[in-house]
Amino acid sequence: MSNKGTTIDKVALAEFNTHYCQLGDNEKQWCHDEMVNNPKWLKKDWEDPMWTMAAKWEAGLPIYKTYVTD
């Protein structure tokens, strides 16, 4: 299973300077705990107010809010 580019992979790269799939079980558990307990990892990159609409478009990110009706 490839986790490259996911949030948990970003945690592994930031903390261990290696991809998540290359970590041992203890390091993987640490990354999981860090990801769910640290608010900085819970925020989506595109929710950053510094992103312009054009930058979102170029990055392939959603530019419109989708509403779910019940």
Secondary structure, DSSP 8 states (H G I E B T S, - for coil): ---TTSHHHHHHHHHHSS-GGGS-HHHHHHHHHHHHH-HHHHS-GGG-TT--HHHHHHHT---S------
